[in-house]
Amino acid sequence: MNPYIVRPLDAKQVAQAFPLVRVLDPHLTLDSWSSYAIPFIEASQDFDKRNIITVQSRQGYIHGLAACRLKLVLHGSRILEVENFVCLDLTGGRRAISTLLRATESYARNWNCSYIRLSLLEPRLDEGQPNRNQAAIDLLEAAGYREESAQFGKSFLALG
C-alpha cells in the first residue's frame, strides 16, 4: 500500500506547505508564497483548470506539491503546464515523487491534454552543494520526460 495520498492544496494548508517550497528557495517569504498559492486554490473552486496538488502522508504531512494549469495552444491542443514541482522523499526512496508524478499525469489525462510541460522549482544552490532536485530529475528522465530549453526570460528587477 502506498503511504502517500494525493489531495488539492487547501487554503488552510498554504502555511503548512511553505517550509517545503522554502527548502529549495530560502529567500521565499510566506507572503510571496501565499500570494502565489491562494489564486490557484481560488481558481480551482471557480472550475478553472488549474490547481496545486499535494502528496501527503496519511497523517496529513505534505511531502510534495505541484501547480498545474491547463493551457490551450494555437493549433488546438491542450497542454498541462506543471510548475514548481517540488517533492522531498525524507525516507530516501522515491515513492512520494513517483506519486506526485503519477498525479500530474492523471490530471493531464482527465483534462484531455496531449502534452505535459513540467518545471521543477529551481533550487538556489551554493557552490559545491548537491542539487536537491536530482531524485526528481532522475525519475522524470526514467519516465520518458526530456529536458527542454527553448524558454527565455528577462528580469526587470535589475534594470535601472
TAJOZI-V53215 format. One record per residue. SS is DSSP state (H for helix, E for strand, L for the rest). Layout:
# TAJOZI-V53215
ss
SS
SS
This chain:
# TAJOZI-V53215
ss
L
L
L
E
E
E
E
E
L
L
H
H
H
H
H
H
H
H
H
H
H
H
H
H
L
L
L
L
L
H
H
H
H
H
H
H
H
H
H
H
H
H
H
H
H
L
L
L
L
E
E
E
E
E
E
E
E
L
L
L
L
E
E
E
E
E
E
E
E
E
E
E
L
L
L
L
L
E
E
E
E
E
E
E
E
E
E
L
L
L
L
L
L
L
H
H
H
H
H
H
H
H
H
H
H
H
H
H
H
H
L
L
L
L
E
E
E
E
E
E
L
L
L
L
L
L
L
L
L
L
L
L
L
H
H
H
H
H
H
H
H
H
L
L
L
L
L
L
L
L
L
L
L
L
L
L
L
L
L
L
